[in-house]
């Protein structure tokens, strides 16, 4: 009985980070991965309603507060690596401290080990979950699902 409770508790803990979030695909340069934002026929399709590449969708519009393409967005999609570690917000907002576009922030600086812009850190093209690896899986993208 204790084993079943432990398994149940671990399952809830694993799902807790994704609670209330919508999976949008993977931020990746892999054009062949169906879940990649670089795949024009998969998660990266500009016709997919939840794609960050859809200029009319909530996650791709330059006017939506949840968009990766709005330079003033404060609720842009979140990035997670394959281990479940938070890697910042997929945002073009250069002033958001969590944005991958903030050159002085933890997730946007080219010198930070947590940044996808650091070719020797999280952005290394040799890491399997790096968005810069053309054959890798990339980072998971989650948008708030309120």
C-alpha positions, 0 to 999 in steps of 0.5 A: 500500500505504501508503494502505491501511495509513493508512486501516486505522489511521484506521479502528481509531483511530475505532472505538477509543473505542467498543471495549467499549461499547454504544450506548444511543441519544442523550440528546436532547429530540427526541421524533421522533428514533428514537434519542432517549431522549425518544422513547417508541417508540424508544431511550427506550422503557421496554421497551427492555432497554438504555434509560436509561428502563427501570426494570428494565434495567441502564442505567435501574434505580435499583439498577444501578451502570451506571444513569443513575438510580442516585444512587450509580452509578460506571459510569453511561453516557458521553456523547459529542458529534457530534465524538467529544468526551467530555461526562461521564457521564449520571448522577444521582450528584451526587458523581461528578466526571464526572457531569452532575448534579454542580453543581460538576463540569466536566460538570454546572456551569451555568458550565462550557463543557463542561456540558450544563447551561450554556445558553451552552455545550454545553447551548445549545438552538441547537447541533445536538448539544445535548440541549436542542435539541428538533430536534437529534440530542443526545449519543450515550450509551454504556454499558460492555459488559463 
